[in-house]
Amino acid sequence: MTPRRPRIAPPSGSGLVETLLGGWRPLARIDVEGFALLRSRGITRRANSAVALDAPADPAGAVDRIEQICALTGERPLFRVLPGHGPDALDDQLAARGYRLGPVCDLLALPLTGAHTPDPAARTDVGPLPEDWFETLWRLSPREGEHARETVRDILAGTPAVHVAVSDTAVGRAALVDQGRRRTAVVNCVATDPAHRRRGLGRAVTQTLLASAAAAGAEQALLEVETDNPAALRLYRRLGFTRFAGYHYRIGPDARPPGRAT
């Protein structure tokens, strides 16, 4: 009989936001009247957007200030909107300013009970970013943009993590984020060589990440996955992840677009 997983509520409110930020830590963060404005040389949406931490007293004024800061660097303002969190009218206010709807993401959670078994062919490193692991990741999943390689490396080095590699064909990462007494594994950077797909490597990497994160004290795992990525959604659901929330981006009408998402 399969043991029942304990009911562990995923983080919510500002705790959820801080956990997500810890899993993909920007190079710089500016707190603007209840928002966190993230800057990382224009590389990746998650690290170059604004997200509400609490319910700002003056959302319109905060958006004005964020737009002014973005204008100084010539970047298009970008907001990550979590329905049910932050100012209720934020999405409508941004739409009224001409912000278009951007990518939509699901947030998935899984309690870590030790039920997952690491793949025997996987190599696991826990702690700082291993340079050889990063070299494999960059070969499998490069990013576009000036200083992209340096920026992604600096983002990944910002949080201790579990790093898993299967030969040189697949890699994955689970950032170990502590909020109070709870440790959460934020899974990202799962990449497979296109020539070796449909061989179970993504599942092997993810199962190893989950097993190693549990051994490192994580009570649950979180994932952010875009809804237009059905293959990834199927994989994670088969591993037991369930959706508990979601968010979408609002992309401002001015200046140049931000860098490619991750």
MINULUM-16985 format. One line per field, with one value per residue (C-alpha): residue number from 1; residue in one letter; chain; x, y, z. Coordinates in steps of 0.5 Angstrom, whole numbers. Layout:
REM MINULUM-16985
num <- [NUM, ...] .
residuo <- [A, ...] .
cadena <- [A, ...] .
x <- [X, ...] .
y <- [Y, ...] .
z <- [Z, ...] .
***
This chain:
REM MINULUM-16985
num <- [1, 2, 3, 4, 5, 6, 7, 8, 9, 10, 11, 12, 13, 14, 15, 16, 17, 18, 19, 20, 21, 22, 23, 24, 25, 26, 27, 28, 29, 30, 31, 32, 33, 34, 35, 36, 37, 38, 39, 40, 41, 42, 43, 44, 45, 46, 47, 48, 49, 50, 51, 52, 53, 54, 55, 56, 57, 58, 59, 60, 61, 62, 63, 64, 65, 66, 67, 68, 69, 70, 71, 72, 73, 74, 75, 76, 77, 78, 79, 80, 81, 82, 83, 84, 85, 86, 87, 88, 89, 90, 91, 92, 93, 94, 95, 96, 97, 98, 99, 100, 101, 102, 103, 104, 105, 106, 107, 108, 109, 110, 111, 112, 113, 114, 115, 116, 117, 118, 119, 120, 121, 122, 123, 124, 125, 126, 127, 128, 129, 130, 131, 132, 133, 134, 135, 136, 137, 138, 139, 140, 141, 142, 143, 144, 145, 146, 147, 148, 149, 150, 151, 152, 153, 154, 155, 156, 157, 158, 159, 160, 161, 162, 163, 164, 165, 166, 167, 168, 169, 170, 171, 172, 173, 174, 175, 176, 177, 178, 179, 180, 181, 182, 183, 184, 185, 186, 187, 188, 189, 190, 191, 192, 193, 194, 195, 196, 197, 198, 199, 200, 201, 202, 203, 204, 205, 206, 207, 208, 209, 210, 211, 212, 213, 214, 215, 216, 217, 218, 219, 220, 221, 222, 223, 224, 225, 226, 227, 228, 229, 230, 231, 232, 233, 234, 235, 236, 237, 238, 239, 240, 241, 242, 243, 244, 245, 246, 247, 248, 249, 250, 251, 252, 253, 254, 255, 256, 257, 258, 259, 260, 261, 262] .
residuo <- [M, T, P, R, R, P, R, I, A, P, P, S, G, S, G, L, V, E, T, L, L, G, G, W, R, P, L, A, R, I, D, V, E, G, F, A, L, L, R, S, R, G, I, T, R, R, A, N, S, A, V, A, L, D, A, P, A, D, P, A, G, A, V, D, R, I, E, Q, I, C, A, L, T, G, E, R, P, L, F, R, V, L, P, G, H, G, P, D, A, L, D, D, Q, L, A, A, R, G, Y, R, L, G, P, V, C, D, L, L, A, L, P, L, T, G, A, H, T, P, D, P, A, A, R, T, D, V, G, P, L, P, E, D, W, F, E, T, L, W, R, L, S, P, R, E, G, E, H, A, R, E, T, V, R, D, I, L, A, G, T, P, A, V, H, V, A, V, S, D, T, A, V, G, R, A, A, L, V, D, Q, G, R, R, R, T, A, V, V, N, C, V, A, T, D, P, A, H, R, R, R, G, L, G, R, A, V, T, Q, T, L, L, A, S, A, A, A, A, G, A, E, Q, A, L, L, E, V, E, T, D, N, P, A, A, L, R, L, Y, R, R, L, G, F, T, R, F, A, G, Y, H, Y, R, I, G, P, D, A, R, P, P, G, R, A, T] .
cadena <- [A, A, A, A, A, A, A, A, A, A, A, A, A, A, A, A, A, A, A, A, A, A, A, A, A, A, A, A, A, A, A, A, A, A, A, A, A, A, A, A, A, A, A, A, A, A, A, A, A, A, A, A, A, A, A, A, A, A, A, A, A, A, A, A, A, A, A, A, A, A, A, A, A, A, A, A, A, A, A, A, A, A, A, A, A, A, A, A, A, A, A, A, A, A, A, A, A, A, A, A, A, A, A, A, A, A, A, A, A, A, A, A, A, A, A, A, A, A, A, A, A, A, A, A, A, A, A, A, A, A, A, A, A, A, A, A, A, A, A, A, A, A, A, A, A, A, A, A, A, A, A, A, A, A, A, A, A, A, A, A, A, A, A, A, A, A, A, A, A, A, A, A, A, A, A, A, A, A, A, A, A, A, A, A, A, A, A, A, A, A, A, A, A, A, A, A, A, A, A, A, A, A, A, A, A, A, A, A, A, A, A, A, A, A, A, A, A, A, A, A, A, A, A, A, A, A, A, A, A, A, A, A, A, A, A, A, A, A, A, A, A, A, A, A, A, A, A, A, A, A, A, A, A, A, A, A, A, A, A, A, A, A] .
x <- [0, 3, 4, 0, 3, 3, -1, 4, 1, 5, 7, 3, 3, 9, 12, 11, 14, 20, 21, 20, 25, 30, 30, 32, 35, 36, 43, 39, 33, 30, 24, 19, 13, 11, 14, 20, 23, 28, 34, 39, 42, 36, 36, 30, 23, 23, 30, 27, 20, 16, 12, 8, 10, 4, -2, 1, -2, -2, -1, -2, 4, 8, 7, 9, 16, 17, 16, 21, 26, 26, 26, 33, 36, 31, 28, 21, 17, 15, 10, 9, 2, -1, -8, -11, -4, -2, -7, -13, -14, -7, -8, -14, -9, -4, -9, -11, -4, -3, 0, -1, -2, 5, 6, 2, 5, 3, 6, 6, 8, 10, 11, 18, 17, 23, 19, 23, 29, 35, 38, 44, 47, 46, 51, 49, 53, 49, 52, 55, 55, 59, 63, 62, 55, 54, 58, 53, 47, 49, 51, 44, 40, 44, 40, 40, 42, 49, 52, 47, 52, 55, 48, 45, 51, 51, 43, 45, 50, 46, 43, 45, 42, 42, 45, 44, 47, 46, 53, 53, 46, 41, 42, 37, 37, 33, 35, 34, 31, 29, 23, 23, 24, 22, 26, 23, 26, 25, 26, 29, 34, 32, 35, 36, 40, 35, 38, 37, 30, 24, 29, 26, 32, 28, 24, 31, 34, 28, 27, 34, 33, 27, 31, 37, 33, 29, 36, 38, 32, 27, 20, 17, 18, 16, 16, 14, 12, 9, 2, 4, 10, 5, 11, 14, 7, 6, 12, 11, 4, 6, 11, 6, 6, -1, -2, -4, -3, -1, 1, 2, 6, 4, 9, 9, 8, 15, 22, 26, 23, 26, 31, 29, 25, 27] .
y <- [0, 7, 11, 17, 24, 29, 35, 41, 47, 51, 58, 64, 71, 74, 68, 65, 71, 70, 63, 64, 70, 65, 60, 64, 70, 76, 80, 86, 88, 95, 95, 100, 101, 94, 91, 88, 90, 85, 87, 82, 86, 84, 77, 72, 75, 72, 76, 83, 84, 87, 83, 85, 83, 86, 90, 97, 103, 106, 101, 107, 111, 105, 103, 110, 109, 103, 105, 111, 107, 102, 108, 110, 104, 103, 97, 95, 95, 88, 86, 79, 78, 73, 73, 73, 76, 84, 89, 86, 92, 91, 87, 92, 98, 95, 93, 100, 103, 99, 93, 87, 80, 76, 68, 65, 60, 54, 54, 46, 43, 36, 34, 31, 24, 20, 16, 18, 14, 17, 15, 11, 14, 21, 25, 30, 36, 40, 47, 52, 52, 47, 50, 43, 42, 50, 48, 42, 47, 52, 47, 44, 51, 57, 64, 70, 77, 81, 78, 72, 67, 71, 73, 66, 64, 69, 68, 61, 62, 66, 60, 54, 48, 41, 40, 33, 31, 25, 24, 30, 29, 32, 36, 40, 44, 45, 51, 50, 56, 57, 61, 61, 53, 51, 49, 49, 46, 50, 46, 49, 48, 41, 41, 35, 34, 34, 28, 24, 26, 21, 16, 18, 23, 28, 24, 21, 28, 30, 24, 25, 32, 30, 25, 29, 35, 31, 28, 36, 37, 40, 39, 40, 42, 48, 49, 54, 52, 56, 53, 52, 47, 41, 36, 39, 39, 32, 30, 33, 31, 24, 25, 27, 35, 39, 46, 50, 57, 61, 68, 71, 77, 84, 87, 95, 98, 102, 102, 95, 88, 84, 78, 71, 68, 61] .
z <- [0, -2, 4, 4, 3, 9, 7, 7, 5, -1, 1, 0, 0, 1, 3, -4, -7, -3, -4, -12, -12, -8, -13, -19, -15, -19, -19, -16, -13, -11, -6, -9, -5, -4, -10, -11, -18, -20, -25, -28, -34, -38, -38, -37, -35, -28, -26, -30, -27, -22, -17, -11, -4, 0, -2, -4, -1, -8, -13, -19, -16, -15, -22, -24, -20, -23, -30, -29, -26, -32, -37, -34, -37, -43, -41, -42, -36, -34, -28, -26, -23, -18, -18, -11, -8, -8, -10, -13, -19, -21, -27, -29, -28, -32, -38, -38, -39, -45, -42, -46, -43, -43, -42, -37, -32, -27, -20, -18, -11, -9, -2, -1, 3, 1, -4, -10, -12, -15, -22, -21, -27, -24, -21, -16, -13, -7, -5, -10, -17, -20, -26, -30, -29, -31, -38, -39, -38, -42, -48, -47, -46, -48, -47, -52, -50, -49, -42, -42, -40, -35, -32, -32, -28, -23, -22, -21, -16, -12, -8, -6, -10, -12, -19, -22, -29, -33, -37, -41, -44, -39, -33, -27, -21, -15, -11, -3, -1, 7, 9, 17, 19, 12, 7, 0, -7, -13, -19, -25, -31, -33, -40, -44, -51, -56, -59, -53, -52, -50, -47, -40, -38, -36, -31, -28, -27, -24, -19, -17, -16, -11, -8, -6, -4, 1, 4, 4, 9, 4, 6, -1, -8, -13, -20, -25, -32, -38, -40, -47, -45, -45, -45, -38, -35, -37, -34, -27, -26, -27, -22, -17, -18, -17, -19, -13, -16, -22, -25, -32, -34, -36, -42, -42, -48, -48, -49, -52, -50, -44, -45, -47, -41, -37] .
***
